[in-house]
Amino acid sequence: MPFNVRPEIQQPVRDMIKEIGPQIQEMGRSEDRKPDSFSFDIFRLLAAKGCVGYVMPKEYGGGGRTALEYATMIEEIAYWDAPSSLLAAVSQLAVDPITRVGTDEQKKAIIPKSAKGELIPAFALTEPNAGSDAANQQTTAEVDGDNYVINGEKIFIMHGDVAHVGVVFVKIQEEGVRDKISSVLVDLNLPGVKKATLMHKMGMKYATTGRLWFDKVRVPKKNLLGEPGKGFKYAMQTLDGARIGIAAQATGISQRALDESVKYSKERIAFGSPIAKLQAIQWMIADMSTKLEASRLLTYKAAALQDAGEKFTVEASQAKLFASEAANFCVDRAMQIHSGYGYIGEFSPIEKLYRDQRVAEIYEGTSEVQRLVIAGNVLRG
């Protein structure tokens, strides 16, 4: 049995997701074989269950849940279907900075509808030349009276192709903040905004990724989120929490890979016995189990620190780094154990897990970026 930090909190979450798990798994299998397109059906199901607004503030229509409960929810959804865990999580990514530094008017306009799944928000940070180097923002906001005029491009924006509003990171062309990053709320249906779906993704196909262009987009200055020049700080704070979510997602994937491998190894007969009796298989399963439990504990530790209001930047990066790479290992070993039956999606979920897992080592900061964050903090003492 998995180790529980707070079983009285976590078990109800697991029970809730188990109710819809088989359904989202079946829906996901169907969506995965279609051309890349946002799954509104799965998104609406998750929103109706309260998953999309799970940790958003209660006073604005959210569930008001803890980081530990959220990590548990993402882990459990990812166990059944990894892209569905993204569909549940990405609205929270965009709402996080609004919750932290938005005005009451901004919160009322966005959070209640986001929590219900009626409005899809996007976190628009990454640009063609500003990925891991997120500070290298080229999108600008010229001041024109009471408006900003935004020009630039964003890429690899989760749900950006279907989003209604974006937390867009820009450099305001104004004395004192010209070289600093700010964040602005932008209606993504305004004239001058162009959206596109990035096609032929390896995995996570129906939790779509978008590209955004801004051509002289006029936005009221009152849409500034927080203070001018503080956008990079807000983005990094948001990514700290998001990395716990990715670690939880990777943990759910690892658990599914292990469970499928244990089941298959007991059933598959080779050389007159179940392959589970072969030492080579046993060692794979032992390593998978160990990496899985280490991933889970690192993830829960980071979530517990977040709930306690303590600094958790290093712990979030450690959890994300280890859990995502452990998921790669677990899914790869599961593929080896299943052999041809794992490689062909008709026979098992391993083929899909293999494709869905890989991005966990890339988004919200690559493994290399996590190592930079961890080493920088450790070396500073």
C-alpha positions in Angstrom: 0.0 0.0 0.0 1.3 3.5 -0.7 2.5 5.5 2.2 -0.1 8.2 3.3 1.0 11.5 4.9 -2.6 12.3 5.9 -4.9 9.3 5.0 -8.0 10.9 6.5 -7.6 13.8 4.0 -6.3 11.8 1.0 -8.6 8.7 1.0 -11.8 10.8 0.2 -9.9 12.3 -2.8 -8.9 8.8 -4.0 -12.5 7.6 -3.6 -13.8 10.6 -5.5 -11.5 10.1 -8.5 -12.1 6.3 -8.5 -15.8 7.0 -9.3 -14.9 8.6 -12.6 -11.6 6.9 -13.3 -12.7 4.2 -15.6 -14.9 6.7 -17.5 -12.1 9.2 -18.2 -9.8 6.3 -19.1 -12.2 5.1 -21.7 -12.9 8.6 -23.0 -9.2 9.2 -23.1 -8.4 6.2 -25.2 -11.0 7.3 -27.7 -9.7 10.9 -27.8 -6.1 9.8 -28.2 -6.7 8.3 -31.6 -8.2 11.4 -33.0 -6.3 14.4 -34.5 -5.1 16.8 -31.7 -8.2 18.6 -30.4 -9.1 19.8 -26.9 -11.4 17.4 -25.1 -14.3 19.5 -23.9 -16.2 16.4 -22.9 -13.5 15.3 -20.4 -12.9 18.8 -19.3 -16.6 19.4 -18.5 -16.8 16.0 -16.6 -13.8 17.0 -14.5 -15.2 20.5 -13.9 -18.6 19.1 -12.9 -16.8 16.9 -10.3 -15.1 19.9 -8.9 -11.6 18.9 -10.1 -10.9 22.0 -12.2 -11.5 24.5 -9.3 -10.3 22.1 -6.6 -7.9 24.5 -4.9 -9.3 27.8 -6.1 -10.5 30.1 -3.2 -13.9 29.1 -1.7 -14.9 32.8 -1.6 -14.7 32.9 -5.4 -16.4 29.6 -6.0 -13.5 27.2 -5.8 -13.1 24.1 -3.6 -10.5 25.7 -1.3 -8.6 22.5 -1.0 -5.0 22.1 0.2 -1.9 21.5 -1.8 -1.7 17.9 -0.5 -5.3 17.2 -1.5 -4.5 18.7 -4.9 -1.4 16.6 -5.4 -3.4 13.5 -4.5 -6.1 14.4 -6.9 -3.7 15.0 -9.8 -1.9 11.7 -9.0 -5.2 9.8 -9.0 -6.4 11.3 -12.2 -3.1 10.6 -13.9 -3.3 7.0 -12.8 -6.4 6.6 -14.9 -5.5 9.0 -17.7 -2.5 11.4 -17.8 -3.9 14.0 -20.2 -7.0 14.3 -18.1 -4.8 15.3 -15.2 -3.6 18.2 -17.3 -7.2 19.1 -18.2 -7.9 19.3 -14.5 -4.7 21.3 -13.6 -4.0 24.0 -16.2 -6.8 26.3 -15.2 -5.2 26.4 -11.7 -1.9 27.3 -13.3 -3.4 30.5 -14.8 -5.6 31.3 -11.8 -2.7 31.0 -9.3 -1.2 34.5 -9.9 -4.7 36.1 -10.1 -5.5 34.6 -6.7 -2.2 35.9 -5.3 -2.0 39.4 -6.6 -5.2 40.2 -8.5 -7.6 42.8 -7.5 -11.0 41.8 -6.1 -12.6 42.9 -9.4 -10.1 40.7 -11.4 -10.8 37.7 -9.1 -14.5 38.0 -9.4 -14.4 38.3 -13.1 -12.2 35.2 -13.7 -12.1 32.7 -10.8 -15.7 31.7 -10.3 -16.2 30.9 -14.0 -12.8 29.2 -14.2 -13.7 27.0 -11.2 -16.9 25.9 -12.9 -15.2 25.2 -16.2 -17.2 27.9 -17.9 -14.1 30.0 -18.7 -10.7 28.5 -19.7 -7.7 30.6 -18.7 -4.2 30.3 -20.0 -0.8 31.0 -18.5 1.1 32.6 -21.4 4.8 32.9 -20.5 6.8 30.8 -23.0 8.0 32.4 -26.3 9.9 31.0 -29.2 13.1 32.4 -27.7 12.1 32.4 -24.1 11.5 28.8 -22.9 14.0 27.7 -20.2 15.3 31.3 -20.4 12.0 32.7 -19.4 13.4 36.1 -18.6 14.1 36.7 -22.2 10.6 38.0 -23.0 10.1 39.8 -26.3 6.4 40.5 -26.1 5.8 44.2 -25.4 3.1 46.4 -24.2 3.2 50.0 -25.4 1.4 52.6 -23.2 -1.3 54.5 -25.1 -3.4 56.6 -22.8 -5.4 54.3 -20.6 -4.5 51.2 -22.7 -1.6 48.9 -23.4 -1.0 47.9 -27.0 0.4 44.4 -27.0 2.6 42.9 -29.7 4.4 39.6 -29.6 4.1 35.8 -29.7 3.7 33.0 -27.2 4.2 29.3 -27.8 3.7 26.0 -26.0 0.8 27.5 -24.0 -1.3 24.8 -22.5 -4.9 25.2 -23.6 -3.9 28.5 -25.3 -5.7 27.4 -28.4 -9.1 27.3 -26.7 -8.6 29.7 -23.8 -10.8 32.7 -23.2 -8.4 34.8 -21.2 -4.7 34.8 -20.7 -2.2 35.8 -18.0 0.2 37.2 -20.5 3.8 38.2 -19.6 5.1 41.3 -21.3 7.7 44.1 -21.1 5.8 47.3 -20.6 7.5 50.1 -22.6 7.4 52.7 -19.9 10.0 54.5 -18.0 11.1 52.5 -15.0 9.7 49.2 -16.1 10.9 48.9 -19.7 13.3 46.1 -19.1 11.2 44.3 -16.5 8.5 41.7 -17.0 4.9 42.5 -16.0 1.8 40.4 -16.2 -1.4 41.5 -17.9 -4.9 39.9 -18.2 -5.8 39.7 -21.9 -9.2 38.7 -23.4 -8.0 36.2 -26.0 -11.0 36.9 -28.2 -10.0 40.5 -28.8 -9.2 41.8 -32.3 -5.5 41.3 -33.1 -5.3 38.0 -31.1 -4.6 34.9 -33.2 -4.7 31.3 -31.8 -3.6 28.0 -33.2 -3.3 24.4 -32.0 0.1 22.8 -32.1 -0.5 19.6 -34.0 1.0 16.1 -33.9 2.0 16.0 -30.2 3.7 12.9 -29.1 1.4 12.5 -26.1 -1.1 14.4 -24.0 -2.9 15.0 -27.3 -6.3 16.1 -26.1 -5.0 18.4 -23.4 -3.9 20.7 -26.2 -1.0 23.1 -26.5 -1.5 26.4 -28.3 0.3 29.2 -30.0 -0.7 32.8 -29.6 0.0 35.9 -31.6 -0.7 39.5 -30.5 -0.9 42.2 -33.2 -1.6 45.7 -31.8 -4.0 44.2 -29.2 -5.5 47.0 -27.0 -6.0 46.1 -23.4 -7.1 48.5 -20.6 -4.3 49.4 -18.1 -6.6 48.3 -15.3 -5.9 44.7 -16.5 -2.3 44.9 -15.1 -2.0 42.0 -12.7 -0.2 43.0 -9.5 2.6 45.6 -9.7 4.5 46.6 -12.9 7.8 44.9 -13.2 7.0 42.1 -10.8 5.8 39.6 -13.5 8.8 37.4 -13.5 8.5 36.9 -9.7 4.8 36.0 -10.1 5.6 33.5 -12.8 8.3 31.8 -10.8 6.0 31.6 -7.7 3.3 30.0 -9.9 5.8 27.5 -11.4 6.9 26.4 -7.9 3.4 25.1 -7.2 2.9 23.8 -10.7 6.0 21.6 -10.3 4.4 19.8 -7.4 1.5 19.1 -9.7 3.8 17.6 -12.4 5.5 15.5 -9.8 2.1 14.2 -8.7 1.2 13.5 -12.3 4.4 11.6 -12.8 3.8 9.6 -9.6 0.3 8.6 -10.9 1.9 7.4 -14.2 4.5 5.4 -12.3 1.9 3.7 -10.1 -0.1 2.7 -13.2 3.1 1.4 -14.9 3.9 -0.7 -11.9 0.4 -2.1 -11.4 0.1 -3.1 -15.0 3.6 -4.7 -14.8 2.8 -6.7 -11.7 -0.5 -7.9 -13.2 1.0 -8.9 -16.5 4.1 -10.6 -15.0 1.8 -12.9 -12.9 -0.3 -13.8 -16.0 2.3 -14.1 -18.7 3.7 -17.6 -19.0 7.2 -18.2 -20.4 9.4 -21.3 -20.1 6.6 -23.0 -18.2 6.1 -20.4 -15.4 4.8 -16.8 -14.9 7.5 -14.4 -15.8 7.1 -12.9 -12.3 9.3 -15.8 -11.1 12.2 -14.6 -13.3 14.8 -12.7 -11.4 15.2 -10.2 -14.2 11.5 -9.2 -14.0 11.6 -9.1 -10.2 14.5 -6.7 -10.2 12.7 -4.4 -12.6 9.6 -4.4 -10.4 11.7 -3.8 -7.3 13.4 -0.8 -8.8 10.1 0.6 -10.1 8.5 0.2 -6.7 11.4 1.9 -4.9 11.5 4.9 -7.3 7.7 5.2 -7.1 7.7 5.5 -3.3 10.6 8.0 -3.3 8.6 10.1 -5.9 5.5 10.0 -3.8 7.3 11.1 -0.6 9.2 13.9 -2.3 5.9 15.1 -3.8 4.0 14.9 -0.5 6.8 16.7 1.3 6.8 19.6 -1.1 3.0 19.8 -0.9 3.1 19.7 2.9 5.6 22.6 3.0 3.3 24.6 0.7 0.4 24.0 3.0 2.4 25.1 6.0 3.3 28.4 4.3 7.0 27.6 4.2 9.4 28.1 1.3 9.3 25.1 -1.0 11.1 26.1 -4.2 13.9 23.5 -3.8 11.6 20.7 -2.6 9.2 21.3 -5.6 12.1 21.1 -8.0 13.5 18.0 -6.3 10.1 16.3 -6.5 9.5 17.3 -10.1 13.0 16.3 -11.2 12.9 12.9 -9.5 9.3 11.9 -10.1 9.4 12.8 -13.8 12.6 10.9 -14.4 11.3 8.0 -12.2 8.2 7.9 -14.4 10.4 7.6 -17.5 12.2 4.7 -15.9 9.0 3.0 -14.7 7.2 3.3 -18.0 10.3 2.1 -19.9 10.6 -1.0 -17.6 6.9 -1.6 -18.0 7.4 -1.6 -21.8 10.2 -4.1 -21.5 8.2 -6.4 -19.2 5.2 -6.3 -21.6 7.4 -6.6 -24.6 5.3 -6.6 -27.9 2.1 -6.4 -25.9 3.2 -3.1 -24.4 4.4 -1.7 -27.7 1.0 -2.2 -29.3 -1.7 0.1 -27.9 -4.4 -2.4 -28.8 -3.3 -4.7 -26.0 -2.3 -2.5 -23.1 -2.1 1.1 -21.8 1.7 1.0 -21.8 2.1 2.4 -25.3 0.0 5.5 -24.4 1.7 5.9 -21.0 5.0 5.9 -22.8 4.0 8.8 -25.0 2.2 10.8 -22.3 5.0 10.5 -19.7 7.8 12.1 -21.7 6.7 15.7 -21.5 6.8 15.5 -17.6 10.6 16.0 -18.0 10.1 19.1 -20.1 7.3 21.3 -19.1 7.2 23.6 -16.1 11.0 23.6 -16.4 13.1 20.8 -17.9 15.1 18.4 -15.7 18.2 20.5 -16.5 16.4 23.7 -15.2 15.4 21.8 -12.0 19.0 20.9 -11.4 20.0 24.5 -11.8 17.4 25.6 -9.3 18.4 22.9 -6.8 22.1 23.5 -7.2 21.8 27.2 -7.0 19.9 27.1 -3.7 22.2 24.4 -2.2 25.4 26.3 -3.1 24.0 29.5 -1.7 23.5 27.6 1.6 
